[in-house]
Amino acid sequence: MASTVRLRASTPGERRRLQDKLTNRRLAVRLHRRYRIVAELACGRLPRDVADRVGCHVNMVYEWLHRFNASGFAAPAIRGAGRRSSPGRRSGS
């Protein structure tokens, strides 16, 4: 039988930040989706149900579940640090 991956317990500060971010209407859609995934998981919903509710692939839910469990709301975890937004420069003529 496969083991179940669960969201770790959040701290009071993380719960406050989550609530603040979910009510922030100026937050970028992709960031709001990430916070909403964590919120839905914190309610005890299964990853496949969260994916249906949020409108994303279940793999994305698992990715953010693992990132939150590893580092909470640390900036690189939520912003998706390490991804390039534009292709590299071409050299030569």
C-alpha positions in Angstrom: 0.0 0.0 0.0 1.3 3.5 -0.9 2.0 6.0 1.8 0.0 9.2 1.9 1.8 12.5 1.6 0.2 15.1 3.9 0.7 18.8 4.5 2.7 19.5 7.6 1.1 21.6 10.4 1.5 25.3 9.8 2.6 27.8 12.4 0.3 30.6 13.5 2.4 33.1 11.5 2.0 30.9 8.3 -1.7 30.7 8.9 -1.9 34.5 9.2 0.2 35.0 6.0 -1.9 32.5 4.1 -5.1 34.3 5.1 -3.6 37.7 4.1 -2.5 36.4 0.7 -5.8 34.7 -0.1 -7.7 38.0 0.5 -5.1 40.1 -1.4 -6.8 41.1 -4.7 -3.5 42.5 -6.1 -1.6 39.2 -5.9 -0.7 37.7 -9.2 -3.0 34.8 -10.3 -0.2 32.2 -10.3 0.8 33.2 -6.7 -2.8 33.2 -5.5 -3.2 29.6 -7.0 -0.1 28.4 -5.0 -1.5 29.8 -1.7 -4.9 28.4 -2.5 -3.4 25.0 -3.0 -1.8 25.1 0.4 -5.1 26.4 1.9 -7.1 23.6 0.3 -4.6 20.9 1.5 -4.7 22.4 5.0 -8.5 21.8 5.1 -7.7 18.1 4.7 -8.7 17.7 1.0 -7.0 15.1 -1.1 -4.5 16.4 -3.8 -6.7 15.2 -6.7 -9.7 17.1 -5.2 -7.6 20.2 -4.7 -6.5 20.0 -8.3 -10.1 19.9 -9.4 -11.1 22.8 -7.2 -8.1 25.0 -8.1 -8.1 24.1 -11.8 -4.6 22.7 -12.1 -2.9 19.4 -12.6 -2.5 17.1 -9.7 1.3 17.1 -10.2 1.3 20.9 -9.5 -0.6 20.2 -6.2 2.1 17.6 -5.2 4.9 20.0 -6.1 3.6 22.8 -3.9 2.7 20.3 -1.1 6.4 19.2 -1.1 7.7 22.7 -1.3 5.6 23.9 1.6 6.5 20.9 3.7 10.2 21.7 3.0 10.3 25.4 3.5 6.9 26.9 4.3 6.3 30.2 2.6 10.0 31.0 2.0 10.2 33.3 -0.9 12.1 31.0 -3.3 9.5 28.2 -2.6 6.5 30.2 -3.5 7.9 32.4 -6.2 9.4 29.4 -8.0 13.0 30.7 -8.0 15.4 29.3 -10.5 13.1 29.6 -13.5 14.2 31.9 -16.3 11.5 34.1 -17.8 13.3 34.7 -21.1 15.6 32.7 -23.3 19.3 33.1 -23.2 21.1 35.7 -25.3 22.6 34.7 -28.7 26.2 35.5 -29.4 27.8 36.1 -32.7 26.7 38.0 -35.8 
